[in-house]
Amino acid sequence: MGQEVSSESFDTSIPPAKLSRRDLVAVADYIKSSSCKKVVFMVGAGISTAAGIPDFRSPETGLYSNLARLELPRPEAVFDISYFREDPRPFYALAQELWPGKYKPTLTHIFMRMFSDRGILLRCFTQNIDTLELAAGIPREQVVFAHGSFAGQHCIECGGEYDRQELEEHVKLGQPAFCGCGGLVKPDITFFGEALPVDFHGSLHLLEEADLAIVMGSSLSVYPFAALPLRIAEEVPRVLLNMEKVGEIGSRREDVVWLGECDDGIRELAEELGWWEEMEEIWRELRGDVDLAQPELNEETLEEQVNKLTGEVEKSLKVAEEYKKRVESGLPSESTESDGGEDKGGLAHVFPHLKEKI
C-alpha cells in the first residue's frame, strides 16, 4: 500500500481550498467534479518499469549503470550526439532492444488514457521515449515527448524524414541507416547535445491552464522538465504518485503526495473513480497475455531484465565489431559468398569514418 505524506512547508492544519482533504479519495472526488476539466500529467521512467523497461539512473538496476560494462567512453555516450556521429553502433544495438512493440503499456498508461477518453486530458508531458502512451491509445496530439521518442525518424544532417520500415530493418540488423545526403539517421530521440523538441517549448503555456496536475514516476532531476510543476498555478491541486518525494511538491496547500508503486496508487484512484472495470477491459485488449493480478516486477526480476537487455546490446556490438574487422581485413563474408559478391552485411561501407580506428 502507498502512503500519503504531509508536507512540513506550511501549516497542515489549514485545509486545502479545492480538495476536501489531502489524500487520493479527495483527489478522486475532485476529478469527478465539474471543476476538473483540464488535467495535465508529467511522467517519467517509473511508469514504464512495470512494463519491463529499466529506468536510466537507478544505481543498481538502471540502464546507465549496466551499460558501464560496455566499451563506451561513458554510459551516457550511447545517447550523445557527438559520439553517435563517431560511432552509431552502440545506439543501434540498444535500439534493437527498446524498439516499440516489444513492450506493452502499464496500468498507469491506461489510466491516463481514461482522461483522454473523457475529454479532460489537456496534455501528457512525458520524459519517456518508449511511446507506450501512444500504445495505450492516447492520441499523438495530446502527448508531449519532452525528450523525443521513437515515434519519428530523421537525418541528423539535413533533417529529412526517413522511411519508418527501412529504419526498423536497419535497427534489426544493427546497421546504421544513412540518408540520401550521406547523413546518419536516428529516431527522433533527443540526444545530449541536441535541442529539446519544438513541441515541448510550444506546449509549456498549457501548464498554466491546468486545473489538476499529476506527477508520476519521475525523479524530477533533469531540467527543464524538472521545473514543470512550478508552472502550475498556486491554487491548482498537484498530485505526486512516486516511490519517493521529489522536487518541491508537497510545499503547497493543494498538494497531495502519495508514495509507492505508481500502479498501486493508480488502482486506488481508479477504484474510487469507478473506472476499474473499464480499465480491466482495456487491459485485456492491450495485454491479454498478462493478468492484472500478476505481481509487479520486483527488484530481482527488474535486475534480471536489465542484465538481459544489456547482454543483448553487448552481443550485438561484438557481432558488429567482429564482422567489421573481418570485412576490413579483406576476408570473405557469408553475404559475399551467398549473394554473388554484394556485401549487404558488411560494415566497411557503413562505417568509412571508423576505418582508421581499428
Secondary structure, DSSP 8 states (H G I E B T S, - for coil): --EEE--SSS-TTS--SSSSSSSHHHHHHHHHSTT---EEEEE-GGGTGGGT---S--TTTSHHHHHTTSS-SSGGGGGBHHHHHH--HHHHHHHHHH-TTSS---HHHHHHHHHHHTT-EEEEEE--SS-HHHHTT--GGGEEETTEEEEEEEETTT--B--HHHHHHHHHHT---B-TTS-BEEEEE--BTS---HHHHHHGGGGGG-SEEEEES----STTGGGGGGGS-TTS-EEEEESS--TTTTSSTTEEEEES-HHHHHHHHHHHHT-HHHHHHHHHHH-TTS-TTS----HHHHHHHHHHHHHHHHHHHHHHHHHHHHHHTT---HHHHHTTT--SS-STTT-GGGGGG-
